[in-house]
Structure formats: C-alpha cells, structure tokens
C-alpha cells in the first residue's frame, strides 16, 4: 500500500464528512499498519455542533456525532475494502472536541504490507504496565494488552477483557450508551491526568483517543505524540 492510495482514501473520507456534516476537516492523514487502517483527522467541527457546544450540550454533540460518523464509516468501508483487497472486521472512532480532532481505526481481516509502519524506540513493556495501572484505577487490569507502533507519532493499544461484572449487567439491561459516555469521561480523565506517558515516550503526548467494543469486551486506544 503506497502513500498515493492512502491519500486517495483520505480525500474520499474528507468528502464524506463534508457531505454528512456540512463542513469538511482541515486534514485527514491515513496510515496502514499490519491489520489496521488508521486515519487522524484535524480541524473538524460542524456548524450544528458549534451551536450545541456554545449552549453546553456536550453529550448531545457526542451522541449525534457517533450516529453520523458510524454512517460515514459504513460508506468508507467499501472503498477501503476494494483499495486494500480486504474485509473490515470492526471499526473504532473517538473525538477530542477541545482539540477539534479525531481518530478512526478499521480492523482488517489480513495484514497489509506497508513501508509507512515504523516508530522510534519506546519501552513497550513500560507502556503496557502503565496502561494496566491506569486501567485498574477505573475498572480492572485487562486480561490482555497488545501494543502496535504505527508511526513515529501514533501508537495503538488494544485492551481485551476489560469489563467488570456491574458493567456487563448494565449492558445487558440496555444502558450501553450511558456506560460509554461515563467510561469516556472517566477513562480519559485518568489517562490524561495520572498517566506517565510523556516519560515513557520521551515526548509529549498530544492526544489520547479511546473507544470500546462491548460485544467483544475490548477497547482500542490511540496515543498521538507531538512531532
């Protein structure tokens, strides 16, 4: 997968966002690494979302964006599958509204060869231990933690076996949406405020993105470092 094809997919995604939100992002930067397609989006908030933010309706913005982005990703899947000759198994996305940015991650059914996938030396064991420590503060130590260095500025962390019994009970009773909103606020606050990730990466962590798949009992995290 060369950069030209990735740029083409990024351009298509920008057009989809503009069509569905009435305003496109300033930039979409896509990368393929192993079985993941990752797009980092910057400079994007719709006119409707701006109004809702001014009125303090933050949860409504998150809920509305989730619906529309899932629709966008559903359309994006076909282009990615044809371009990469693969199938999309799962997708994750998260947004940092104060920074006006977001991360979309598509999980592929096969590994894609790419010369883009690279990173600078980082102690992955320490990173795994720190993710486990912060996870324990808000729920439990994940059963499994896998780390994927995507580039010099992006690391993806997969956590499996993350739900505690009370969370599973809430999901079974139909409170999945409320649980996501609560976990989003709680986990991000702890990872941002109590994590020692700047020391581990030897660089400033610009953003931390988190999304969950309750059905598979797992979560993907995206660490974006300052370049």
VOBA-1610 file (N, C-alpha, C; in pm, whole numbers, padded with zeros to 5 digits, always signed):
BEGIN
Unk+00085-00119+00000Unk+00000+00000+00000Unk+00089+00124+00000Unk+00082+00203-00107Unk+00165+00322-00114Unk+00088+00445-00064Unk+00163+00553-00045Unk+00105+00673+00012Unk+00001+00737-00080Unk+00018+00719-00210Unk-00077+00778-00305Unk-00217+00720-00285Unk-00226+00588-00267Unk-00355+00524-00242Unk-00414+00567-00108Unk-00327+00580-00008Unk-00374+00625+00123Unk-00428+00768+00115Unk-00360+00853+00038Unk-00406+00991+00021Unk-00541+00995-00049Unk-00560+00904-00144Unk-00686+00897-00217Unk-00801+00859-00122Unk-00777+00763-00034Unk-00879+00724+00064Unk-00907+00839+00161Unk-00802+00908+00203Unk-00819+01022+00294Unk-00904+01130+00229Unk-00879+01156+00102Unk-00956+01257+00029Unk-01103+01217+00021Unk-01128+01089-00005Unk-01266+01039-00011Unk-01335+01056+00124Unk-01263+01026+00233Unk-01319+01041+00366Unk-01353+01186+00395Unk-01266+01277+00355Unk-01292+01420+00375Unk-01422+01462+00305Unk-01442+01410+00183Unk-01564+01442+00108Unk-01688+01383+00177Unk-01676+01262+00231Unk-01788+01202+00303Unk-01826+01285+00426Unk-01725+01330+00499Unk-01751+01411+00618Unk-01818+01543+00580Unk-01768+01606+00473Unk-01827+01733+00428Unk-01973+01712+00386Unk-01999+01601+00318Unk-02135+01573+00271Unk-02231+01550+00388Unk-02186+01482+00491Unk-02274+01445+00602Unk-02282+01550+00713Unk-02178+01632+00725Unk-02175+01730+00833Unk-02189+01874+00786Unk-02178+01896+00655Unk-02187+02032+00605Unk-02057+02108+00612Unk-01952+02045+00663Unk-01819+02106+00668Unk-01716+01994+00674Unk-01610+02007+00597Unk-01506+01905+00595Unk-01392+01939+00690Unk-01305+01840+00718Unk-01190+01863+00806Unk-01079+01938+00736Unk-00991+01997+00814Unk-00873+02063+00756Unk-00776+01959+00700Unk-00767+01844+00765Unk-00675+01741+00715Unk-00719+01603+00761Unk-00692+01503+00676Unk-00709+01361+00708Unk-00579+01292+00671Unk-00516+01227+00767Unk-00389+01158+00741Unk-00407+01010+00771Unk-00399+00927+00667Unk-00425+00784+00682Unk-00295+00703+00680Unk-00297+00593+00755Unk-00182+00502+00764Unk-00233+00359+00772Unk-00159+00268+00713Unk-00188+00125+00727Unk-00072+00060+00800Unk-00106-00017+00903Unk-00003-00089+00977Unk-00057-00225+01018Unk+00003-00329+00963Unk-00039-00466+00989Unk-00187-00483+00953Unk-00273-00511+01052Unk-00415-00534+01024Unk-00501-00414+01063Unk-00444-00294+01055Unk-00517-00174+01093Unk-00504-00065+00988Unk-00616+00002+00963Unk-00619+00123+00882Unk-00656+00236+00978Unk-00568+00336+00990Unk-00585+00444+01088Unk-00589+00578+01016Unk-00686+00661+01053Unk-00694+00797+00999Unk-00702+00897+01114Unk-00609+00991+01114Unk-00606+01100+01213Unk-00665+01224+01146Unk-00770+01276+01205Unk-00846+01387+01146Unk-00829+01512+01231Unk-00801+01625+01167Unk-00783+01751+01240Unk-00869+01861+01180Unk-00906+01955+01267Unk-00977+02073+01222Unk-01117+02044+01174Unk-01197+01978+01259Unk-01330+01940+01212Unk-01434+01957+01321Unk-01528+02047+01300Unk-01647+02059+01382Unk-01755+02123+01295Unk-01875+02068+01298Unk-01981+02116+01210Unk-02048+02240+01269Unk-02117+02318+01185Unk-02189+02437+01235Unk-02290+02401+01345Unk-02363+02289+01328Unk-02460+02247+01429Unk-02391+02217+01561Unk-02275+02148+01554Unk-02202+02114+01676Unk-02151+02238+01747Unk-02109+02338+01671Unk-02063+02463+01731Unk-02173+02528+01814Unk-02294+02528+01761Unk-02408+02586+01833Unk-02437+02508+01961Unk-02437+02375+01950Unk-02464+02292+02067Unk-02358+02310+02175Unk-02232+02324+02133Unk-02124+02346+02229Unk-02141+02478+02301Unk-02178+02580+02227Unk-02200+02712+02288Unk-02310+02708+02393Unk-02409+02620+02372Unk-02520+02606+02466Unk-02489+02507+02578Unk-02370+02443+02572Unk-02331+02349+02678Unk-02387+02209+02664Unk-02436+02174+02545Unk-02495+02041+02524Unk-02389+01942+02473Unk-02292+01913+02558Unk-02178+01832+02516Unk-02217+01687+02485Unk-02301+01628+02570Unk-02339+01488+02548Unk-02418+01472+02420Unk-02503+01570+02391Unk-02581+01564+02267Unk-02490+01569+02145Unk-02382+01647+02154Unk-02287+01655+02043Unk-02221+01519+02021Unk-02178+01456+02131Unk-02113+01326+02120Unk-02207+01221+02061Unk-02331+01220+02107Unk-02426+01121+02059Unk-02459+01141+01911Unk-02479+01269+01872Unk-02511+01298+01732Unk-02394+01265+01641Unk-02272+01298+01685Unk-02156+01269+01601Unk-02136+01119+01586Unk-02158+01044+01692Unk-02142+00898+01684Unk-02232+00839+01576Unk-02356+00887+01572Unk-02451+00836+01473Unk-02403+00868+01332Unk-02363+00993+01310Unk-02322+01035+01176Unk-02189+00973+01134Unk-02094+00963+01226Unk-01964+00904+01192Unk-01979+00756+01162Unk-02065+00686+01236Unk-02089+00545+01203Unk-02145+00531+01061Unk-02229+00627+01022Unk-02282+00628+00885Unk-02171+00655+00784Unk-02082+00748+00817Unk-01969+00780+00729Unk-01877+00659+00714Unk-01844+00595+00826Unk-01755+00479+00822Unk-01817+00365+00744Unk-01948+00350+00756Unk-02017+00245+00681Unk-01998+00265+00531Unk-01995+00391+00487Unk-01969+00420+00345Unk-01821+00406+00311Unk-01735+00443+00405Unk-01591+00435+00384Unk-01544+00290+00370Unk-01608+00199+00440Unk-01565+00059+00443Unk-01547+00002+00303Unk-01645+00027+00215Unk-01639-00030+00081Unk-01516+00014+00004Unk-01482+00142+00014Unk-01365+00196-00056Unk-01237+00135-00001Unk-01228+00124+00132Unk-01108+00066+00195Unk-01095-00082+00157Unk-01206-00154+00158Unk-01200-00297+00125Unk-01156-00320-00019Unk-01205-00238-00111Unk-01164-00252-00251Unk-01018-00210-00269Unk-00979-00099-00207Unk-00843-00047-00222Unk-00738-00139-00160Unk-00772-00200-00047Unk-00675-00284+00024Unk-00698-00434+00000Unk-00803-00466-00076Unk-00835-00606-00103Unk-00849-00685+00028Unk-00940-00636+00113Unk-00958-00698+00243Unk-01103-00679+00288Unk-01134-00729+00406Unk-01264-00705+00467Unk-01244-00632+00599Unk-01340-00544+00632Unk-01336-00472+00759Unk-01409-00555+00864Unk-01339-00590+00972Unk-01398-00672+01077Unk-01467-00586+01184Unk-01402-00478+01223Unk-01455-00388+01327Unk-01405-00248+01297Unk-01473-00149+01356Unk-01420-00013+01348Unk-01440+00060+01479Unk-01349+00153+01504Unk-01348+00231+01627Unk-01324+00377+01589Unk-01381+00468+01668Unk-01350+00609+01647Unk-01370+00686+01777Unk-01294+00793+01790Unk-01306+00878+01908Unk-01267+01019+01868Unk-01318+01118+01948Unk-01300+01258+01911Unk-01258+01341+02031Unk-01165+01431+02005Unk-01120+01527+02105Unk-01177+01662+02064Unk-01292+01697+02122Unk-01360+01819+02080Unk-01281+01946+02114Unk-01216+01955+02231Unk-01137+02075+02260Unk-01023+02097+02158Unk-00963+01987+02112Unk-00856+01997+02012Unk-00907+01992+01869Unk-01038+01966+01856Unk-01100+01962+01724Unk-01035+01856+01634Unk-01023+01735+01689Unk-00954+01628+01616Unk-01019+01493+01647Unk-00981+01391+01570Unk-01037+01259+01592Unk-00951+01149+01532Unk-00981+01026+01570Unk-00908+00910+01520Unk-01008+00802+01481Unk-00994+00749+01360Unk-01075+00637+01313Unk-00983+00518+01289Unk-01022+00402+01343Unk-00942+00280+01328Unk-01030+00171+01270Unk-00988+00113+01158Unk-01057+00000+01098Unk-00970-00124+01115Unk-01028-00231+01165Unk-00954-00357+01181Unk-00979-00443+01058Unk-00871-00491+00997Unk-00878-00564+00871Unk-00866-00715+00894Unk-00910-00793+00796Unk-00905-00939+00810Unk-00772-00997+00768Unk-00683-00913+00716Unk-00550-00963+00680Unk-00447-00852+00698Unk-00322-00895+00708Unk-00213-00799+00727Unk-00175-00736+00594Unk-00162-00604+00594Unk-00127-00529+00475Unk+00019-00487+00480Unk+00092-00514+00374Unk+00232-00473+00367Unk+00239-00324+00341Unk+00315-00254+00424Unk+00329-00109+00408Unk+00465-00066+00458Unk+00525+00032+00389Unk+00653+00086+00434Unk+00633+00206+00525Unk+00506+00236+00558Unk+00476+00351+00642Unk+00490+00314+00789Unk+00465+00188+00821Unk+00462+00142+00960Unk+00602+00144+01021Unk+00626+00237+01110Unk+00757+00249+01175Unk+00742+00332+01300Unk+00841+00325+01387Unk+00834+00403+01510Unk+00973+00424+01567Unk+00982+00514+01665Unk+01107+00535+01736Unk+01111+00441+01856Unk+01231+00408+01907Unk+01243+00315+02018Unk+01164+00362+02141Unk+01075+00277+02190Unk+00996+00304+02310Unk+00993+00175+02391Unk+01004+00189+02524Unk+00997+00072+02611Unk+00851+00024+02617Unk+00817-00073+02532Unk+00679-00118+02522Unk+00631-00188+02649Unk+00722-00250+02722Unk+00685-00315+02848Unk+00639-00212+02949Unk+00711-00100+02957Unk+00671+00006+03050Unk+00537+00067+03008Unk+00518+00081+02876Unk+00391+00134+02826Unk+00277+00041+02863Unk+00298-00089+02846Unk+00196-00187+02882Unk+00164-00181+03031Unk+00266-00170+03115Unk+00247-00165+03260Unk+00171-00039+03300Unk+00199+00073+03234Unk+00131+00198+03268Unk-00015+00195+03225Unk-00043+00137+03109Unk-00182+00121+03065Unk-00258+00032+03163Unk-00194-00075+03210Unk-00257-00165+03307Unk-00282-00092+03439Unk-00187-00011+03483Unk-00201+00060+03610Unk-00319+00158+03607Unk-00329+00237+03500Unk-00438+00333+03490Unk-00571+00262+03471Unk-00573+00153+03394Unk-00696+00076+03374Unk-00751+00026+03507Unk-00660-00016+03596Unk-00701-00067+03727Unk-00767+00041+03811Unk-00726+00166+03792Unk-00784+00276+03869Unk-00934+00292+03842Unk-00975+00263+03720Unk-01115+00290+03683Unk-01198+00163+03663Unk-01133+00047+03648Unk-01211-00076+03632Unk-01130-00197+03675Unk-01043-00250+03586Unk-00963-00367+03619Unk-00844-00372+03525Unk-00744-00452+03562Unk-00632-00476+03470Unk-00684-00562+03356Unk-00665-00521+03232Unk-00714-00601+03118Unk-00652-00740+03118Unk-00727-00836+03067Unk-00673-00972+03056Unk-00555-00976+02959Unk-00563-00894+02853Unk-00455-00888+02754Unk-00434-00743+02710Unk-00308-00708+02686Unk-00274-00576+02631Unk-00177-00597+02516Unk-00212-00544+02399Unk-00125-00553+02282Unk-00095-00412+02233Unk+00030-00387+02199Unk+00073-00254+02157Unk+00121-00259+02012Unk+00074-00163+01932Unk+00110-00157+01790Unk+00171-00020+01758Unk+00303-00014+01742Unk+00365+00112+01697Unk+00332+00135+01550Unk+00254+00236+01522Unk+00206+00263+01386Unk+00303+00352+01311Unk+00351+00457+01376Unk+00444+00551+01314Unk+00524+00618+01425Unk+00601+00718+01389Unk+00680+00789+01491Unk+00591+00872+01583Unk+00466+00895+01545Unk+00378+00979+01627Unk+00249+00910+01669Unk+00224+00787+01626Unk+00098+00719+01659Unk+00126+00578+01711Unk+00068+00547+01828Unk+00073+00413+01886Unk-00069+00369+01917Unk-00102+00246+01880Unk-00234+00191+01911Unk-00218+00085+02020Unk-00304+00091+02121Unk-00303-00008+02230Unk-00438-00078+02233Unk-00433-00210+02226Unk-00554-00292+02232Unk-00563-00356+02371Unk-00678-00337+02436Unk-00703-00400+02566Unk-00819-00499+02553Unk-00797-00622+02595Unk-00901-00725+02590Unk-00934-00770+02732Unk-01063-00802+02754Unk-01105-00843+02887Unk-01104-00726+02983Unk-01187-00626+02956Unk-01182-00501+03032Unk-01306-00477+03119Unk-01415-00548+03093Unk-01541-00520+03162Unk-01550-00592+03297Unk-01600-00519+03397Unk-01626-00578+03529Unk-01773-00621+03533Unk-01812-00707+03630Unk-01949-00760+03632Unk-02059-00654+03629Unk-02044-00545+03701Unk-02151-00444+03703Unk-02167-00378+03566Unk-02057-00363+03492Unk-02065-00306+03357Unk-02138-00402+03264Unk-02108-00530+03275Unk-02177-00631+03193Unk-02326-00633+03223Unk-02362-00613+03352Unk-02503-00612+03390Unk-02574-00489+03332Unk-02508-00374+03333Unk-02566-00252+03276Unk-02588-00268+03125Unk-02491-00330+03058Unk-02503-00353+02913Unk-02621-00445+02885Unk-02636-00550+02966Unk-02745-00646+02948Unk-02881-00580+02968Unk-02887-00476+03051Unk-03013-00406+03077Unk-03037-00289+02982Unk-02948-00273+02881Unk-02971-00171+02780Unk-02912-00035+02807Unk-02817-00027+02900Unk-02757+00103+02934Unk-02619+00121+02869Unk-02602+00064+02750Unk-02473+00069+02682Unk-02432+00213+02650Unk-02524+00293+02600Unk-02492+00430+02561Unk-02448+00513+02682Unk-02522+00499+02792Unk-02486+00573+02914Unk-02350+00527+02967Unk-02324+00398+02956Unk-02197+00345+03004Unk-02080+00399+02922Unk-02099+00408+02790Unk-01993+00460+02704Unk-01961+00604+02740Unk-02064+00686+02759Unk-02043+00827+02793Unk-01968+00839+02926Unk-02007+00756+03024Unk-01943+00761+03155Unk-01798+00714+03148Unk-01774+00602+03078Unk-01639+00549+03066Unk-01550+00645+02989Unk-01607+00708+02886Unk-01530+00802+02805Unk-01474+00914+02892Unk-01560+00972+02973Unk-01517+01082+03060Unk-01419+01035+03166Unk-01451+00923+03231Unk-01371+00873+03342Unk-01233+00825+03297Unk-01229+00741+03193Unk-01101+00686+03149Unk-01009+00794+03093Unk-01063+00882+03011Unk-00978+00986+02952Unk-00919+01076+03060Unk-01001+01110+03160Unk-00950+01194+03268Unk-00834+01127+03340Unk-00848+00998+03368Unk-00742+00927+03440Unk-00617+00908+03354Unk-00636+00871+03228Unk-00519+00851+03143Unk-00444+00982+03117Unk-00518+01092+03106Unk-00453+01221+03084Unk-00388+01275+03211Unk-00457+01262+03324Unk-00411+01328+03447Unk-00314+01245+03530Unk-00324+01113+03523Unk-00245+01028+03611Unk-00141+00943+03538Unk-00148+00939+03406Unk-00052+00860+03332Unk+00084+00927+03320Unk+00189+00846+03312Unk+00326+00897+03296Unk+00376+00869+03154Unk+00288+00896+03059Unk+00318+00856+02922Unk+00423+00946+02855Unk+00431+01072+02895Unk+00535+01159+02839Unk+00674+01103+02868Unk+00690+01050+02989Unk+00820+00992+03029Unk+00849+00865+02949Unk+00748+00783+02929Unk+00766+00657+02859Unk+00800+00679+02712Unk+00729+00774+02648Unk+00754+00802+02506Unk+00872+00897+02484Unk+00918+00960+02593Unk+01022+01062+02583Unk+00980+01177+02491Unk+00850+01197+02482Unk+00791+01304+02402Unk+00656+01338+02463Unk+00608+01456+02431Unk+00478+01496+02482Unk+00367+01423+02408Unk+00274+01367+02486Unk+00156+01304+02428Unk+00054+01414+02400Unk+00025+01434+02273Unk-00067+01541+02233Unk-00212+01503+02260Unk-00246+01376+02231Unk-00384+01333+02247Unk-00392+01185+02279Unk-00496+01147+02351Unk-00526+01007+02379Unk-00670+00981+02338Unk-00689+00889+02244Unk-00823+00853+02198Unk-00859+00714+02250Unk-00986+00695+02288Unk-01030+00566+02341Unk-01169+00532+02287Unk-01186+00409+02242Unk-01319+00361+02206Unk-01331+00215+02249Unk-01455+00167+02260Unk-01481+00034+02314Unk-01569-00048+02222Unk-01554-00178+02229Unk-01646-00273+02165Unk-01691-00367+02276Unk-01808-00335+02334Unk-01856-00414+02448Unk-01885-00558+02409Unk-01931-00577+02285Unk-01963-00712+02239Unk-01841-00802+02244Unk-01724-00748+02208Unk-01600-00825+02210Unk-01522-00807+02340Unk-01577-00725+02432Unk-01511-00697+02560Unk-01368-00647+02540Unk-01357-00543+02457Unk-01223-00488+02434Unk-01230-00340+02401Unk-01113-00279+02401Unk-01103-00135+02375Unk-00976-00110+02294Unk-00982-00010+02208Unk-00863+00037+02139Unk-00833+00179+02184Unk-00705+00204+02207Unk-00658+00337+02246Unk-00559+00387+02141Unk-00564+00515+02115Unk-00468+00575+02023Unk-00391+00686+02090Unk-00259+00673+02097Unk-00172+00778+02152Unk-00112+00854+02034Unk-00138+00985+02029Unk-00081+01070+01925Unk+00023+01160+01991Unk+00147+01149+01945Unk+00257+01225+02005Unk+00286+01351+01924Unk+00344+01448+01992Unk+00386+01569+01921Unk+00503+01536+01829Unk+00498+01589+01705Unk+00600+01558+01607Unk+00729+01633+01631
//
